[in-house]
Amino acid sequence: MSTAAQPDSPDDLDGLAEADSPAQSPALAGEHSPAGGHGLAGARGPAGVGSPAGVGSLVGPARTGSPAGTGSQAEAANPVETGVPTWLTGLAAALRTARPDQLSWTRLHAADGRPAAVLMLIGDGPQGPDILLIERAVSLRSHAGQSAFPGGATDPTDTSPAATALREAREEVGVDPAGVRILATGPALYIPPSHFLVTPVLGWWHTPCPVAPVDPSETSTVVRVPITHLADPANRLQVRHRRTGVLGPAFRVQEMFVWGFTGGLIDALLRLGGWERPWLPAEQVESHR
């Protein structure tokens, strides 16, 4: 087993489920499909995007002609998604009906968990479709240096998980909610170490704005990571949770190491969107805790 890069302990919103074990979750202990999936077979996006070459088509002429993508058959069939690129509509539809076990490590649930939400913000960047990630400041007492989606605990004034996710993205990195269209919310996912119930929220960044850490003492970096980089097998590896033996997906991109809860969600998004490429067997590293 390689030890070239060992991740730190999980944070509140990025932790592997400590209560899991290989016996409880055999599909997460290495019994993946050849493409690295675990239980999401058949969840594909628009035709022609599911193959390895399909990811490349998102950054070339084969992609929807304009960011608006209006007038397509997919949009005509679903007026709610008018103006959304066709390469994103399949992911949105799949996330709306996804089960918790298709997105999360843990099979556990707790109805009294603390509500929280994260924003999975996808835009059409210079290198094609990309997703916004942040890195927490190394000076923090906990969760230092960890990569994540913008997000956090729900405030009493938040009216929905989408409201929480947008508020947190604005407070953390300056995302303008007016430039974001919420496409779907997934099921609430329980994270045992922190007792959070985290709802993933998918947003289409139709009008990107400049983003940067609002408070550098809390957030050190904000980056837009191309989906093609995340799907590249050269950037993928697995983390073995030291106490449980559970294997989870991870990514090395933009000088960031993405794993845990966020790594699992990205892994699921690649499959749900039809962008995943075969990547196993892969390098394995072990968590510190």
C-alpha positions in Angstrom: 0.0 0.0 0.0 1.3 3.4 -1.0 1.7 6.0 1.7 2.7 8.8 -0.5 -0.2 11.0 0.7 -2.1 10.3 3.9 -5.2 12.3 4.5 -5.9 13.9 7.9 -8.9 13.0 10.0 -12.3 13.7 8.6 -14.1 17.0 9.4 -17.7 17.5 10.3 -18.9 17.6 6.7 -16.2 15.5 5.2 -15.9 12.5 7.4 -16.0 8.9 6.5 -18.7 7.2 8.5 -16.9 5.8 11.5 -19.7 3.5 12.4 -19.4 1.7 9.1 -17.5 -1.5 8.7 -16.6 -3.7 5.7 -19.1 -6.2 7.0 -21.9 -3.7 7.1 -21.1 -2.1 3.7 -19.4 -4.8 1.5 -19.9 -2.6 -1.6 -17.7 0.0 0.0 -14.9 -2.3 0.9 -13.6 -2.8 -2.5 -16.4 -4.7 -4.3 -16.7 -1.9 -6.9 -17.7 -2.3 -10.5 -15.0 -2.1 -13.1 -15.8 1.6 -13.5 -15.5 2.2 -9.7 -19.2 2.3 -9.0 -21.1 1.0 -6.0 -24.7 0.5 -6.6 -25.5 3.2 -9.2 -25.4 1.1 -12.3 -27.6 2.5 -15.1 -27.8 6.0 -13.7 -26.5 7.8 -16.8 -26.8 11.2 -18.3 -27.6 12.2 -21.8 -26.8 9.7 -24.5 -23.2 9.6 -25.5 -21.9 11.1 -22.3 -21.5 7.9 -20.4 -18.4 6.6 -22.2 -14.8 7.6 -21.4 -14.9 9.7 -24.6 -18.1 11.3 -23.5 -16.3 13.3 -20.8 -14.1 14.8 -23.4 -17.2 15.8 -25.5 -18.1 18.2 -22.7 -15.2 20.4 -23.6 -15.4 20.1 -27.4 -17.8 20.8 -30.2 -20.0 17.9 -29.2 -21.2 19.9 -26.2 -24.5 21.8 -26.2 -24.0 24.7 -28.6 -24.6 27.5 -26.0 -24.6 27.7 -22.3 -28.3 28.2 -22.3 -28.9 25.1 -24.4 -32.5 26.1 -25.2 -34.7 24.3 -27.7 -33.5 20.8 -27.0 -35.8 17.8 -26.8 -34.7 17.3 -23.2 -35.8 20.8 -22.2 -39.0 20.5 -24.1 -39.8 17.4 -22.1 -39.0 19.1 -18.9 -39.9 22.8 -18.9 -38.4 23.2 -15.4 -35.0 22.7 -16.9 -35.4 25.2 -19.8 -32.1 27.1 -20.1 -30.1 24.3 -18.5 -27.4 22.6 -20.6 -28.5 19.2 -21.7 -25.3 17.6 -20.3 -26.5 18.6 -16.9 -30.2 17.6 -17.0 -29.4 13.9 -16.6 -27.5 14.5 -13.4 -30.2 16.7 -12.0 -32.9 14.1 -12.7 -30.8 11.3 -11.2 -30.0 13.3 -8.0 -33.7 14.0 -7.4 -34.5 10.3 -7.1 -31.2 9.0 -5.6 -31.3 7.0 -2.4 -29.0 7.8 0.5 -27.0 4.6 0.1 -26.2 5.7 -3.5 -24.5 8.8 -2.3 -23.2 8.1 1.2 -20.8 5.7 3.0 -23.0 5.1 6.0 -26.1 2.9 6.1 -27.1 4.6 9.3 -29.6 7.3 9.8 -30.7 9.6 12.6 -33.8 11.7 12.3 -32.6 14.0 15.0 -29.3 14.8 13.3 -28.4 18.5 12.9 -29.5 19.8 9.5 -26.9 21.1 7.1 -26.4 21.5 3.4 -23.6 21.7 0.8 -23.7 23.4 -2.6 -22.5 21.3 -5.5 -22.1 24.3 -7.9 -21.4 23.4 -11.6 -20.6 26.0 -14.2 -19.4 26.1 -17.8 -15.8 27.2 -17.3 -12.8 27.9 -19.6 -12.0 24.2 -19.7 -15.5 23.0 -19.9 -17.9 22.0 -17.1 -16.4 22.5 -13.7 -17.4 22.3 -10.0 -16.6 24.7 -7.2 -14.5 23.4 -4.3 -12.9 25.1 -1.3 -10.1 24.3 1.0 -10.3 25.1 4.7 -7.5 27.2 6.3 -4.6 25.2 7.7 -4.7 27.4 10.9 -8.1 26.1 12.0 -8.2 24.1 15.2 -10.3 21.4 13.4 -10.8 20.4 9.8 -7.6 22.2 8.9 -6.6 22.1 5.2 -9.5 19.9 4.2 -11.2 20.2 0.8 -15.0 20.5 0.7 -18.0 21.9 -1.1 -19.2 25.2 0.3 -21.8 24.5 3.0 -22.5 24.2 6.7 -25.1 24.0 9.3 -28.7 25.3 8.8 -29.6 28.6 10.4 -33.0 29.2 11.9 -33.7 31.8 9.2 -33.0 29.3 6.3 -36.2 28.3 4.6 -34.8 25.2 2.8 -31.6 23.2 2.2 -31.0 25.3 -0.9 -31.2 28.4 1.1 -28.6 27.1 3.5 -26.3 26.0 0.7 -26.6 29.4 -1.1 -26.1 31.4 2.1 -23.0 29.4 3.1 -21.5 29.7 -0.4 -22.1 33.5 -0.3 -20.6 33.8 3.2 -17.6 31.6 2.5 -16.5 32.6 -1.0 -18.8 35.3 -2.3 -21.0 33.4 -4.6 -23.9 35.6 -5.9 -27.1 33.6 -5.4 -28.7 35.5 -8.3 -26.3 33.8 -10.7 -27.2 30.3 -9.5 -30.2 28.1 -10.5 -31.0 25.3 -8.1 -31.7 22.1 -10.1 -32.1 19.4 -7.5 -31.6 18.4 -3.9 -30.6 14.9 -2.9 -31.6 13.0 0.2 -30.2 14.0 3.6 -27.1 12.1 4.4 -26.1 11.2 7.9 -22.6 11.7 9.1 -22.2 9.8 12.4 -19.0 11.5 13.7 -20.6 15.0 13.7 -24.3 13.9 14.0 -25.1 16.1 10.9 -27.8 15.4 8.3 -26.3 16.9 5.2 -28.4 17.6 2.2 -26.5 17.9 -1.1 -27.9 20.7 -3.3 -27.1 20.8 -7.1 -26.8 24.3 -8.6 -26.2 25.5 -12.2 -23.9 28.5 -12.2 -25.4 30.2 -15.2 -23.8 33.6 -14.4 -20.5 33.0 -12.7 -19.0 35.8 -10.6 -15.5 36.3 -9.1 -15.0 34.2 -6.0 -12.4 34.2 -3.3 -12.2 33.4 0.4 -14.3 35.9 2.3 -12.5 35.1 5.6 -9.0 33.7 4.9 -8.7 32.5 8.5 -11.5 30.0 7.7 -11.1 29.4 3.9 -7.7 29.3 2.3 -8.6 28.4 -1.3 -11.5 28.4 -3.7 -11.1 26.7 -7.1 -13.2 25.6 -10.1 -12.1 22.1 -10.9 -12.9 20.8 -14.4 -15.0 17.7 -14.4 -12.6 16.2 -16.9 -9.8 16.4 -14.3 -12.0 14.7 -11.7 -12.9 11.9 -14.1 -9.3 11.4 -15.2 -8.1 8.0 -13.7 -4.7 9.5 -13.2 -6.2 11.8 -10.5 -8.1 9.1 -8.7 -7.2 6.9 -5.7 -8.7 5.2 -2.7 -8.5 5.9 1.0 -8.8 3.1 3.5 -10.3 4.1 6.8 -7.9 2.9 9.4 -10.4 1.8 12.0 -13.0 0.3 9.8 -11.1 -0.8 6.7 -13.7 0.9 4.5 -12.4 2.0 1.1 -13.6 5.3 -0.3 -12.8 7.3 -3.5 -10.4 10.2 -3.4 -9.0 12.8 -5.9 -5.7 14.7 -6.3 -6.6 17.9 -8.3 -5.6 21.5 -8.2 -3.0 20.8 -5.5 -5.9 19.5 -3.3 -6.6 16.1 -1.8 -10.3 15.5 -1.8 -11.7 12.5 0.1 -14.3 11.6 2.7 -17.8 12.9 2.4 -16.9 15.3 -0.4 -14.9 12.6 -2.3 -17.8 10.2 -2.1 -20.3 12.8 -3.4 -18.0 13.7 -6.3 -17.6 10.0 -7.1 -21.4 9.7 -7.2 -21.8 12.8 -9.3 -19.5 11.4 -11.9 -21.5 8.3 -12.2 -24.9 10.0 -12.0 -23.8 12.5 -14.7 -22.5 9.7 -16.9 -18.9 11.1 -16.8 -17.1 8.4 -14.9 -14.2 6.6 -16.6 -12.8 3.2 -15.5 -10.2 3.9 -12.8 -9.8 0.7 -10.7 -7.4 -0.7 -9.6 -6.1 2.4 -8.1 -3.5 3.6 -5.6 -4.5 3.2 -2.0 -3.6 5.3 1.0 -4.6 5.0 4.6 -6.3 7.6 6.8 -4.6 8.7 10.0 -7.7 7.9 12.1 
